C-alpha cells in the first residue's frame, strides 16, 4: 500500500510518501519546523516527495493526515488538502492523532510501564493521553490539569511530548522516565499509523479537546421576532 502522509497540526510542516509493498517499498519525507505558514509550504513538500518517489497521484492508495490536538489554523490547512486529494482521487482519507504518532515514536516496546504523551496547553493544563509501552492507546485523549494528573497517574508512568518536563517537575517523576520531549509527531510514524488505520473509524475530522476561546458576538445584534 502506498500512502501520502501530511502533518500540519503543530509547529512542524511535513509530507511523506510511504509504501510497504515487497516490490515497491519506499519512504521519502520532507519537513520543516516553521511554527506558522503551513499553507505556503505544504504543497511544495508534497510535490517534492511525490517526485522523489516517482509517485503519480493515481498511484496512491490513501491519504493520511494528522487531526490534532494542534493549532486551529494548522489543522485546517492539512485537513483541507487531504480531503481535497481524497475527493479528487476517489481515495480514502484517514486521520491520525498527534498523540498517537508521538507515542509510536517514543514507545519503548518493552512491556513495562505505560507512557503518558503530554503536549503543552494553557497555564497548568496539558493535552494528553496514556498509551501502553507498545504504543497502543490505554485511555482517552483529554485536557488535564497537573493537579488532576498527580492524583490519577499510575506508578512508574513514563513521559513523552513537549510538556514532559513540566509534568515530571510537577509530579516529582525522575527525568530518566522521560522518553521524548518532541513537540510534534514524526511524519514516518504518521504514515505508518495511516497504513493500518481503518477508514471506517479513523475519520479525517479535527480532534478539538476544548471549545474555542472566542464567543459569538451579541452586542449590537437585533433580535428577530
C-alpha positions, 0 to 999 in steps of 0.5 A: 500500500502506498500512502501520502502522509501530511502533518500540519497540526503543530509547529512542524510542516511535513509530507511523506510518501510511504509504501510497504509493498515487497516490490515497491517499498519506499519512504521519502519525507520532507519537513520543516519546523516553521511554527506558522505558514503551513499553507505556503509550504505544504504543497511544495513538500508534497510535490517534492516527495511525490517526485522523489518517489516517482509517485503519480497521484493515481498511484496512491492508495490513501491519504493520511493526515494528522487531526490534532490536538494542534493549532486551529489554523494548522489543522485546517490547512492539512485537513483541507488538502487531504480531503481535497486529494481524497475527493479528487482521487476517489481515495480514502482519507484517514486521520491520525492523532498527534498523540498517537504518532508521538507515542509510536515514536517514543514507545519503548516496546518493552512491556513495562510501564505505560507512557503518558504523551503530554503536549503543552496547553494553557497555564497548568493544563496539558493535552494528553493521553496514556498509551501502553509501552507498545504504543497502543492507546490505554485511555482517552485523549483529554485536557488535564490539569497537573493537579488532576494528573498527580492524583490519577497517574499510575506508578512508574508512568513514563513521559513523552511530548513537549510538556514532559518536563513540566509534568515530571517537575510537577509530579516529582517523576525522575527525568530518566522516565522521560522518553521524548520531549518532541513537540510534534509527531514524526511524519514516518510514524504518521504514515505508518499509523495511516497504513493500518488505520481503518477508514471506517473509524479513523475519520479525517475530522479535527480532534478539538479537546476544548471549545474555542476561546472566542464567543459569538458576538451579541452586542449590537445584534437585533433580535428577530421576532 
